[in-house]
């Protein structure tokens, strides 16, 4: 392996892996301990719980998967429900891939990168990648995301064997770690008025959308409305400069 290749892949990968293990990986991992506990409750082996973390890589969808199995739902209904629950990743992936796209990058590599898009990986990548040289971003992102999955898999395994030991309120609190960390990361990554408006409207419209829309589409609705308004405000503020 040439020095250029090592600089482009191994060093950024190691740096991303290290940065994730500093805190984000364990926040995500602790929130997925409940998945291992739930898998044990429905009679699935620990291997299935860990494999769901590696392949599905989305706590809410994993909870929905095992809870639906426990309820005796049909496999087709489970697949449809998880598909709808994962729709939120589509706009996240569309927003992130331009930062990771490189000349000569094939569709297979872009699909691999898309698999690693999750809440924490997405918000941290949007915050960190613009400050990283473009040729090092893919390696950094893969290192960061793999650290998240490794810690999550270990915590899923631990949660399976700790089922019944951890009090229910503690387990419920762990599930809240990821959204709290997500909100803190987004807030720290604010770069202008548009970001502030988008986050503020998203939070403010969430209860209204839950009442008016519901059905798992409330977050999408509040995000689309809040983000669209923030985009229009930002575009309006820049219009005079463009015209001058």
N, C-alpha and C positions, 0 to 999 in steps of 0.2 A: 504494500500500500504506500502510495507516494505521500510526501509531506503535505501537499495541497489537499489530497483526499482526507488525510487525518485531520487537518485543520477545519475542513468543511463539515465533517461528520462526527468524529469521535469526541473531539474537545467540546463542541457545542452540545452534543448528546450528554456528556458527563456533567456539564454545567447545568443543563436543564434538569437532569436527574437529581443533582444535589440541591438545586433551588426548590424543587418540589418537596423533597424530604425535609426541608427546613421547617415547614408547617403545613402547606396546602394538602399534601398527600395524607397526612394523619387526620386532618379535618374530614376529608372525604371518607377515609377508611373507617373512622369511628362511626360515621353516620350509616355505614353499610353493615355494621355488626348486627343490626336488626334483621337483615336479609338472611344471614346464617341461622338466626334463631327461628325465623318464620319457616325456613326450609325444613328444619328439624321438626317443627310442630306439625307440618303436613305430611311427614313421613318420608321425606327425600333425603338421600345421603349427603354427606358434606361435600363430596366431589361435585354433585349437581349444583350445590349452592355456590361453590367457588367458580365453577364453569359459567354459571349465569352472570357472575361479575365480570369475567373475562370477555364473554361473547356479547351480552346485552349491554353492560356498562352503563346502566342508568337505574339508580335506586328506585324511583317511583315505578318504573316498568317492571323491575324485578319483584317488588312488593305486590304489584297487580298480578303478576304471573303466578306466584305461589298462593296468593289469596284466592285467585280464581280457581286454581286447582283444588284448594280446600273446599270451595263452594260447589264443586262438581260441574263447573261450566264446560261447555264443549270446546275442543281445541280450536275450532274455527273462530269461535267468539273470543277466545283468549287472544289469538293472533290479531284479530281486528281491533280489540281494545288496546293492545300494546302498540299497534301501529298508530292509532289516533293519539295515544299518550306521547308518542315520540315525534309528533309533527313539529313540536317546538324546536327540534334540532335542525330542521331544514333551513330556516332563515339564519340560524346561528352559523351553520356550515357555509352558507352563501356569503356571509359577512367575513368569515375567517379565511377562507381559501385564497382570496387575492393576496393576502400577506404571505402565503406559503407557496404560491405558484411560482415555478421557475422555468426558464427556457428548456425545452426538451423533456419536460415532466410528462409522463404518460398518464392515461386514465386510471390504470391500476394503482399507481402511487397516490393519486388524488383520492381514490376510493379508500385506500388504506388510511390516509390522513383523516378522512371524514369519519372513519370508525372511532377515532380517538376524541372526537368533539363531544364534550360533555360540559355541564355547567361550569365547573371550576376550571377545567382545561381551557374553555372558551374565553372566560372573562380574564383569566391570567394571561393567556396568549395575546389578547387584544391590548392588554396593558404593557406587556413586556416585549413583544416581537418588533414593534416599530423602532425600538432602541437597539436592535440587533442587526448586524449586516445581513442583507437579503440571502447571501449564499450560505449563511449559518442557521437560518430560521427553521428549516425542516429538521435538521439534526437536533436543535434545541427543543423544538416542540415534541418530537418523538421521545427524547429523553425525559422531558417533563411529564408527558402523558403516561409513559411506561412506569414511572415512579408512582403515579397516582393509582394505576391499575394494580401494581405489586402490593402497595400498602392496603388497598381495598380488598384484594384477595386474601391477604393475611388476616385482616380484621373480619372478613366474612367467615373465614375458618374459625377464628377465635369466638365469634358470636355464636356459631353452631354449637361449640362445646361449652359455652357459658350460658346457654339457654336455661332459664329457670333460676339462675344464680343472680343475674343482674335484675334489680327491681324494675317493674314496668315503667314507672315515671322516669327513671334514668334512661331506659331504652328509648322512650319517646323523646326525651330531650336530646339524645344523640342524633336522632333523625333531623333535628332542627339545625344542627351545626352547619350543614352545607348551605342552606339558604341564607343563614346569617353571614357566613364567610363570603358568599356570593355578593350580598348587598354591600358589605364592607369593601370588597375588592372593586366593585363598580364605582363606589363613591370615591375611593382613592384614585381612580383612573379618570375622573372628570377632567375634561380639557377645555370646556367652554360652556356658554349659556345653553346651547342645544342639548348637551349631555345632562345638564341640571334639569332642564324642562322635561326631557324624556324620562328620567328617573322619577322626578316628582309626580308627573302625571301618571306614570305606570303604577306607582304606589297608591295614588289617590283614586284612580279609576278602578283598581282591583276589586274593592267591595261592591261597587256599582255593577261592574261586569259580572261578578259572581251572582248577583241577584237577577240581572237582566238576561244574561246569556247562559251561564252555568254549563253543565254537561262536559266539563273538562276544557271548554274553549274560552273560559273567562280570561285566563292569562294571555292567551293569544290576542283576544279582542282588545284588552287594555293596553297590551304592548304595541299593537298596530296603531291604535288611535293616538296613544301618547307619543310614539315615535314619529308618526306622520305630522302631528302638530309641531313637534320639536324641529323636524326637518324643514317645514314651511317657515317657521320663525327664523331659523338659521339662514335659510335662503333669502328671506326678506331683508335681513340685516346686512347681507353681503351684496344685495342688488345695487345699491348706490355706488359702491366701489367698482363693481363690474361695469356700470354705466359710465363712470367717470374715466 
